[in-house]
Amino acid sequence: DSDLSMRTLSTPSPALIFPPNSPGFQNGRGSSTSSSSVTGETVAMVHSPPPTRLTHPLIQLASKHQKEQANIDRLPDHSMVQIFSFLPTNQLCRCARVCRRWYNLAWDPRLWRTIRLTGETINVDRALKVLTRRLCQDTPNVCLMLETVIVSGCRRLTDRGLYTIAQCCPELRRLEVSGCYNISNEAVFDVVSLCPNLEHLDVSGCSKVTCISLTREASIKLSPLHGKQISIRYLDMTDCFVLEDEGLHTIAAHCTQLTHLYLRRCVRITDEGLRYLMIYCTSIKELSVSDCRFVSDFGMREIAKLESRLRYLSIAHCGRITDVGIRYIAKYCSKLRYLNARGCEGITDHGVEYLAKNCTKLKSLDIGKCPLVSDTGLEFLALNCFNLKRLSLKSCESITGQGLQIVAANCFDLQMLNVQDCEVSVDALRFVKRHCKRCIIEHTNPAFF
């Protein structure tokens, strides 16, 4: 622990003492400190950076007559609070141990709208219990100020930790528990039932989560006027491998306000699940079904019902999607801005042509690993999508330098071009660089630099 820490046997010390020019104090931060309490006085041991000096620490007793005010202690309270606002939760807790003033400032309610904990070894259940108990001092059993909890990657998080959040944080608006594979449906149901303002939920990588719904008790208490709705707008269920069509049906029926939904690598989802989704969730702006290998052109027909509301769509590596599915999207979703169709080998120049002529405001397109797309498709793209900023053609075997030159001559705002593993000449790459000054080119041609 390289941070400042205080340990006293009675009350916290008024300040941690450092000499003004001490080598152990630079820019307001000690390089290595430890402290103990001796007859009510705090002893601060400041070690200089070189390891060889660790055996000869500088010991200074902090008495009323000897202590000198550190530079950071001269800052006003509002400046200290502003500095503390940039610290993660664990560092903020350590700052609270420095002295009495820092303790009071570190627990300023304005700093506790967010709890952010990371690390695979942290006992996050206990941490959440301790933190919420402290934040509930002024409002017993309720953390009115806490709106965001981010514990992504904390593998020791269990249902017990989520129960703590559900019971104590009724004003919660954002919860991220990605990679916490020990949590179950029941705990997630408790959170969405007891936190009615929750809008952002990330359970990506939580392999035990199969759907999002209210608890039975919450469903009974809700009046018919409000229905059984959940206010979630952003939902990320990437890598929730056991999610099936029935679970997606439940999610759609309860989360009708969804605008952002990510189902990457939910490999059991089919076109039927997408049909359920489009019945209830008509406001979706961003949707990803990447690597959902059972999604086909029929699923694209369902997604096309979103019409002009759809702005972002990822169907990467959905091998059953062909030009037919692309035509559905292009015909009805004219305001599409982003399309990722990498690895959809059934897409040809005809699909790209229809897309370019109908989605003229397209800004980002990924058609890498589509071997049937050639320079002809790029020509349609260049003559219709002048606002194109990002284009990925990685591993497109039929693309040549001629197609790239047509794109560069018409899409001046191009900022990223990926032509890795494409047979394009150095001259073509230089042509792109001359016409698109801000374009970053990703390539595998060693002669171009």
C-alpha positions in Angstrom: 0.0 0.0 0.0 1.9 3.1 -1.3 -0.9 5.5 -0.3 -1.0 7.7 2.8 -2.5 5.7 5.6 -3.2 6.6 9.3 -3.7 4.1 12.1 -4.5 5.4 15.6 -5.6 3.8 18.7 -8.1 6.6 19.6 -9.4 9.4 17.5 -7.9 10.2 14.1 -4.9 12.5 14.1 -5.6 16.1 13.0 -3.0 15.9 10.2 -0.2 13.8 8.8 3.0 15.7 9.3 5.7 16.1 6.6 8.6 18.6 6.6 8.1 21.1 3.8 11.2 20.0 1.8 11.1 16.3 2.8 12.1 13.9 -0.1 9.2 11.7 1.0 6.7 14.4 0.1 6.5 15.4 -3.5 3.5 17.2 -5.1 1.4 16.5 -2.0 1.9 12.7 -2.1 4.2 10.5 0.0 6.3 7.9 -1.6 6.0 5.5 1.3 4.5 6.1 4.7 3.4 4.3 7.8 2.2 5.5 11.1 1.4 4.3 14.6 0.1 5.9 17.8 2.2 6.6 20.8 0.5 8.0 23.9 -2.0 9.9 21.8 0.5 11.4 19.4 0.8 10.2 15.8 4.2 9.1 14.6 4.7 9.4 10.8 7.6 7.5 9.3 8.5 8.8 5.8 10.7 6.7 3.6 12.6 8.2 0.8 12.3 6.5 -2.7 15.6 4.5 -2.9 15.3 1.1 -1.3 18.6 1.5 0.5 17.2 4.2 2.8 14.3 2.1 4.0 16.4 0.9 7.0 16.9 4.5 8.1 13.5 6.1 8.2 13.0 9.8 9.1 10.9 9.8 12.2 9.2 13.1 13.2 6.8 13.4 16.1 3.8 15.5 15.3 3.3 17.7 18.4 1.4 21.0 18.7 4.7 22.9 18.7 6.6 20.9 16.0 4.1 20.2 13.3 4.1 22.2 10.1 1.3 22.5 7.7 1.7 20.5 4.4 1.1 22.4 1.2 -2.0 20.4 0.3 -3.6 21.3 3.7 -3.6 24.9 2.7 -6.2 24.3 -0.1 -9.8 25.2 0.7 -12.4 22.6 1.3 -14.1 23.0 -2.1 -10.8 22.5 -3.9 -10.1 19.3 -1.9 -13.5 17.9 -2.7 -12.8 18.7 -6.4 -9.6 16.7 -6.3 -11.2 13.8 -4.4 -13.9 13.6 -7.1 -11.3 12.2 -9.5 -10.3 9.3 -7.3 -11.8 5.8 -7.5 -13.7 4.4 -4.5 -10.8 2.5 -2.9 -8.4 5.5 -3.1 -11.1 7.8 -1.7 -11.5 5.4 1.3 -7.8 5.5 1.9 -7.9 9.3 1.9 -10.5 9.2 4.6 -7.9 7.6 6.9 -5.4 10.4 6.6 -6.8 12.8 9.2 -10.0 14.2 10.6 -10.4 16.9 8.0 -9.8 14.5 5.1 -12.2 12.1 6.7 -15.0 14.7 6.7 -14.2 15.8 3.1 -13.9 12.3 1.7 -17.4 11.5 2.9 -18.9 14.5 1.3 -22.2 13.3 -0.2 -21.3 14.9 -3.6 -18.5 12.3 -3.9 -20.7 9.3 -3.4 -23.0 9.4 -6.4 -20.8 6.6 -7.8 -19.1 3.5 -6.3 -16.5 2.0 -8.6 -14.7 -1.1 -7.5 -12.4 -3.3 -9.6 -10.2 -6.3 -9.1 -10.6 -10.0 -9.1 -9.5 -10.5 -5.5 -11.5 -7.8 -3.7 -14.2 -9.0 -1.3 -16.8 -6.9 -3.1 -19.7 -8.2 -1.1 -18.2 -7.0 2.2 -17.1 -3.7 0.6 -20.6 -2.9 -0.6 -22.0 -3.7 2.8 -19.6 -1.5 4.6 -19.9 1.4 2.1 -23.7 1.4 2.0 -23.9 1.2 5.8 -21.6 4.3 6.1 -23.6 6.2 3.4 -26.9 5.4 5.2 -25.9 7.2 8.4 -28.0 10.3 7.8 -30.8 8.4 6.1 -31.1 5.0 7.9 -31.1 2.0 5.6 -31.3 4.2 2.4 -28.5 5.7 0.2 -30.4 8.5 -1.4 -27.3 10.0 -3.1 -25.9 6.8 -4.7 -26.9 6.6 -8.4 -24.1 4.5 -10.1 -22.5 1.2 -9.0 -19.7 -0.2 -11.2 -18.1 -3.5 -10.1 -17.1 -4.9 -13.4 -14.6 -7.7 -13.2 -15.1 -8.4 -9.5 -15.4 -12.1 -9.7 -16.1 -12.5 -6.0 -19.4 -10.6 -6.3 -22.3 -12.8 -5.4 -26.0 -12.4 -5.0 -25.4 -11.2 -1.5 -23.7 -8.0 -2.8 -26.6 -7.4 -5.3 -29.1 -7.8 -2.5 -27.3 -5.1 -0.5 -27.5 -2.8 -3.5 -31.2 -3.6 -4.0 -32.1 -3.0 -0.4 -30.1 0.2 0.2 -30.0 2.0 -3.2 -33.5 2.9 -4.3 -32.2 5.8 -6.5 -29.8 3.6 -8.4 -29.7 4.5 -12.1 -26.7 2.6 -13.4 -25.4 -0.8 -12.6 -22.4 -2.6 -14.3 -21.5 -6.1 -13.2 -19.9 -7.4 -16.3 -17.7 -10.4 -15.8 -19.3 -11.3 -12.4 -20.3 -14.8 -13.3 -21.5 -15.8 -9.8 -24.7 -13.7 -9.8 -28.0 -15.3 -10.7 -31.4 -14.2 -12.0 -32.9 -13.8 -8.5 -30.5 -11.2 -7.5 -30.9 -9.2 -10.7 -34.7 -9.4 -10.4 -34.4 -7.9 -6.9 -32.3 -5.0 -8.2 -34.7 -4.1 -11.1 -37.7 -4.5 -8.8 -36.4 -2.4 -5.9 -34.6 0.2 -8.0 -37.4 1.7 -10.1 -35.1 4.4 -11.7 -32.6 1.9 -13.1 -31.9 2.8 -16.7 -28.5 1.3 -17.5 -27.7 -2.4 -16.8 -24.6 -4.2 -17.9 -24.6 -8.0 -17.1 -22.3 -9.0 -19.9 -20.4 -12.2 -19.2 -22.8 -13.2 -16.4 -23.4 -16.7 -17.7 -26.1 -17.5 -15.1 -28.4 -14.6 -16.1 -31.1 -15.9 -18.5 -33.5 -13.0 -18.5 -34.5 -9.7 -16.9 -37.8 -9.5 -15.0 -39.5 -8.4 -11.8 -39.8 -10.5 -8.7 -43.1 -12.1 -8.1 -43.7 -9.9 -5.1 -43.1 -6.8 -7.1 -45.4 -7.9 -9.9 -48.2 -8.4 -7.4 -47.8 -5.0 -5.8 -47.7 -3.1 -9.1 -51.0 -1.5 -10.0 -52.6 -2.3 -13.4 -52.2 1.4 -14.3 -48.4 1.1 -14.3 -48.2 -2.4 -15.5 -45.2 -4.7 -15.1 -42.7 -2.4 -16.7 -39.0 -1.8 -16.0 -37.4 1.5 -16.9 -34.2 0.1 -18.3 -33.1 1.8 -21.6 -29.6 0.4 -21.9 -29.1 -3.4 -21.6 -25.9 -5.3 -22.4 -26.2 -9.1 -22.2 -23.1 -9.9 -24.2 -21.8 -13.4 -23.6 -24.9 -14.5 -21.7 -24.7 -17.8 -23.4 -27.8 -19.4 -21.8 -30.1 -16.6 -23.0 -32.8 -18.2 -25.2 -35.8 -16.9 -27.1 -38.2 -17.3 -24.2 -35.9 -15.3 -22.0 -35.7 -12.6 -24.6 -39.5 -12.6 -24.8 -39.6 -11.9 -21.0 -37.1 -9.1 -21.4 -39.0 -7.5 -24.2 -42.3 -7.7 -22.4 -40.9 -6.0 -19.2 -38.3 -3.6 -20.7 -40.4 -1.9 -23.4 -38.4 1.4 -23.1 -35.2 -0.2 -24.4 -33.2 2.0 -26.8 -29.8 0.2 -26.6 -29.6 -3.6 -26.6 -26.5 -5.8 -27.1 -26.8 -9.5 -27.5 -23.3 -10.4 -28.8 -22.5 -14.1 -28.7 -25.9 -15.0 -27.2 -25.7 -18.1 -29.4 -29.1 -19.5 -28.6 -31.1 -16.5 -29.9 -33.0 -17.1 -33.2 -35.3 -15.2 -35.5 -38.2 -16.0 -33.2 -36.6 -14.2 -30.3 -36.1 -11.1 -32.5 -39.8 -11.3 -33.4 -40.8 -11.1 -29.8 -38.4 -8.2 -29.3 -39.9 -6.1 -32.1 -43.4 -6.6 -30.8 -42.7 -4.8 -27.5 -39.5 -2.8 -28.0 -40.2 -0.3 -30.8 -37.8 2.4 -29.7 -34.5 0.5 -30.1 -31.8 2.7 -31.7 -28.8 0.4 -31.3 -28.9 -3.4 -31.6 -26.2 -6.0 -31.8 -26.7 -9.6 -32.5 -23.1 -10.4 -33.5 -22.1 -14.0 -33.6 -25.8 -15.1 -33.1 -25.4 -17.8 -35.8 -29.1 -18.8 -35.9 -30.2 -15.2 -36.9 -31.0 -15.2 -40.6 -32.7 -13.0 -43.2 -36.1 -13.5 -41.5 -34.6 -11.9 -38.4 -33.5 -8.9 -40.5 -37.1 -8.6 -41.7 -38.2 -8.3 -38.1 -35.4 -5.8 -37.2 -36.5 -3.7 -40.2 -39.7 -2.9 -38.4 -37.7 -0.4 -36.3 -37.6 1.7 -39.5 -36.0 5.1 -39.2 -35.4 4.7 -35.4 -32.6 2.2 -36.0 -29.1 4.0 -36.1 -26.7 1.2 -35.2 -26.8 -2.5 -36.2 -24.2 -5.2 -35.7 -24.8 -8.5 -37.4 -21.1 -9.6 -37.6 -20.5 -13.3 -38.3 -24.2 -14.1 -38.8 -23.5 -16.5 -41.6 -27.2 -17.0 -42.5 -27.7 -13.3 -43.5 -27.5 -12.6 -47.3 -28.4 -9.7 -49.6 -32.0 -10.4 -48.9 -31.6 -9.4 -45.2 -29.5 -6.3 -46.2 -32.3 -5.2 -48.6 -34.8 -5.4 -45.8 -32.7 -3.1 -43.6 -31.8 -0.7 -46.4 -35.4 -0.4 -47.5 -36.9 0.5 -44.1 -34.0 1.8 -42.0 -33.0 4.7 -44.1 -31.3 6.6 -41.2 -28.9 3.9 -40.4 -25.5 5.3 -39.4 -23.5 2.2 -38.5 -23.5 -1.3 -39.9 -21.2 -4.1 -38.9 -21.6 -7.0 -41.3 -18.2 -8.5 -41.0 -18.0 -12.2 -41.8 -21.5 -12.3 -43.5 -20.2 -14.1 -46.5 -23.6 -14.2 -48.3 -23.4 -10.4 -48.9 -22.5 -9.4 -52.5 -22.1 -6.2 -54.5 -25.9 -6.2 -55.0 -26.5 -5.9 -51.2 -23.9 -3.1 -50.9 -25.5 -1.3 -53.9 -29.0 -1.4 -52.3 -27.5 -0.3 -49.0 -25.6 2.6 -50.5 -28.6 3.9 -52.4 -31.0 3.8 -49.5 -28.8 4.6 -46.5 -27.0 7.6 -47.8 -26.2 8.9 -44.3 -24.1 5.9 -43.5 -21.0 6.9 -41.5 -19.4 3.6 -40.6 -19.4 0.3 -42.5 -17.6 -3.0 -41.8 -17.9 -5.6 -44.6 -14.6 -7.3 -43.9 -14.4 -11.0 -44.7 -17.1 -10.7 -47.4 -15.4 -12.3 -50.3 -18.2 -11.5 -52.8 -17.9 -7.8 -52.4 -15.7 -6.2 -55.1 -14.7 -2.8 -56.5 -18.2 -2.6 -58.1 -19.8 -2.5 -54.6 -17.2 0.1 -53.5 -18.1 2.3 -56.5 -21.8 2.3 -55.4 -20.7 3.1 -51.9 -18.5 6.0 -53.0 -21.1 7.6 -55.2 -23.8 7.6 -52.6 -22.4 7.7 -49.1 -20.3 10.9 -49.1 -20.4 11.1 -45.3 -18.6 7.8 -44.8 -15.9 8.1 -42.1 -15.0 4.5 -41.2 -14.7 1.7 -43.7 -13.4 -1.8 -43.0 -12.6 -4.1 -45.9 -10.3 -6.5 -44.1 -9.7 -9.8 -45.9 -12.0 -8.8 -48.8 -10.3 -10.9 -51.5 -12.0 -9.2 -54.5 -11.0 -5.6 -53.5 -8.3 -3.9 -55.6 -6.6 -0.5 -55.6 -9.0 0.8 -58.2 -12.0 0.5 -55.8 -10.0 2.3 -53.1 -9.2 5.2 -55.3 -12.9 5.6 -56.2 -13.7 5.7 -52.5 -10.9 8.2 -51.7 -11.9 10.5 -54.6 -15.5 10.9 -53.3 -15.4 10.3 -49.5 -13.1 13.2 -48.4 -14.1 12.8 -44.7 -12.8 9.3 -44.4 -11.0 8.9 -41.1 -10.3 5.1 -40.9 -9.7 2.6 -43.6 -8.9 -1.1 -42.9 -7.5 -3.0 -45.9 -5.5 -5.6 -44.0 -5.0 -8.8 -46.0 -6.3 -7.1 -49.2 -4.3 -7.2 -52.5 -3.9 -3.4 -53.0 -0.9 -1.6 -54.3 1.3 1.0 -52.6 0.2 3.6 -55.2 -3.5 3.1 -54.3 -2.7 3.5 -50.6 -0.8 6.7 -51.4 -3.7 8.0 -53.4 -6.0 7.5 -50.4 -3.6 9.3 -48.2 -3.4 12.3 -50.6 -7.1 12.7 -50.9 -8.1 11.8 -47.3 -5.6 13.7 -45.2 -7.0 12.6 -41.8 -7.4 9.0 -42.7 -5.7 6.3 -40.7 -4.9 3.3 -42.9 -4.6 -0.1 -41.4 -2.8 -2.4 -43.9 -0.4 -5.3 -44.3 1.7 -3.9 -47.1 5.3 -3.5 -45.8 6.2 -1.2 -48.7 3.8 1.5 -47.5 4.6 3.6 -44.5 
